Structures are given as structure tokens and as C-alpha cells.
Amino acid sequence: MNPRAIIAGSFAVTLGFIAYQEIATCKEAPWPPRIIGAGIVFGMIDLLSLANDEVASVFAVGFTLAIVVATLTPAKEQTPDTKASRFRASCQHSCATAQPASYQSLDQPPSNTTLA
């Protein structure tokens, strides 16, 4: 199989799992810095493919597997009776930039809107 196709497919799967985790676990739209970070990593992997395609495709698949395992592994402080027991309980993003309130939730409208 073409190593470039493996890298592109790994990037698509990674973006899918990032979006799935954000929507299923946190009920939030996917956080742009995580997607940009994944794009930067896969950009560096693509630069590595200029030297060796096979090694770059192994790195791409490895990074994708790391995202999959991090998404599906429960947090240590979580108990089995928690509603989302398969996923990380914490929806706090690791970066210091907070999402705006209008971007925060997909399950309920902002409290300052009126429906008339």
C-alpha cells in the first residue's frame, strides 16, 4: 500500500477520534487547538516521509493508535458506575485557552438567549 495513503488515512482517523471524544464525552464541538496540533504532527510526519516513507507511515499509525487508546481508556479516578465510564471523566482541556461561552456546549442553548 502507498505510504502517503497510510499517512492520509491515519490523519483522517485521528481527526475522527478527536471529534468523537469531544462530542461524545464533553458534549462540545471539537476544540480547534487539538485539531491544529494533530495537523502539525502529521505535517512533521509528512516531512519525515521525504527521507523514508515506511518509517513515516509507522509513526503515523503509531500516533493514531495513541489517540485511539487515549480516547477509549477510562481515567484512573473514574468509577464503573459513572455515566461515561468508557471515557475520560474530565472535559477540561489541557491548554490554557478557554473556549468562549457561545462555543461551549452542544446540548443546550446559551442561557442569555430568549425564544419568543
Buried (B, 14 or more C-beta within 10 A) or exposed (E): EEBBEBBBBBBEBBBEBBBBBBBEBBEBBBBEEBBEEBEEBBEEBBEBBEEEBEEBBBBBBEBBEEBBEEBEEBEEEBEEEEEBEEBBBEBEBEEEEEBEEEEBBEEEEEEEEEEE
